[in-house]
Amino acid sequence: MFTQLFIEAFVVGISVVIVGTIISLILKLIIKSDLPKECENWNKYYVMEITLFLIGFLLHILYEVLGLNKWYCVEIYSKTKRIV
């Protein structure tokens, strides 16, 4: 059970990194910044990506521990499932 939970959390973490990176690239094209040249290397150690991964990973585990995944499936999804 723990192995499956960590696999799911890993997948959610990676998904958040991918979506977060795409959104940040789109916003970079839309919102122009006039920061100094020194600020170009702010993400040299991939802080944004690590942060996004940890957010997705830890939220997935937290939702599971708190029972929110099960609650959603039983109380919300099962009552409203439709083909989108």
Buried (B, 14 or more C-beta within 10 A) or exposed (E): EEEEBEEBBBEBBBBBBEEBEEEEEEEEEEEEEEEEEEEEEEEEEEEBBEEBBEBBBEBBBEBBEEEEBEEEEEEEEEEEEEEE
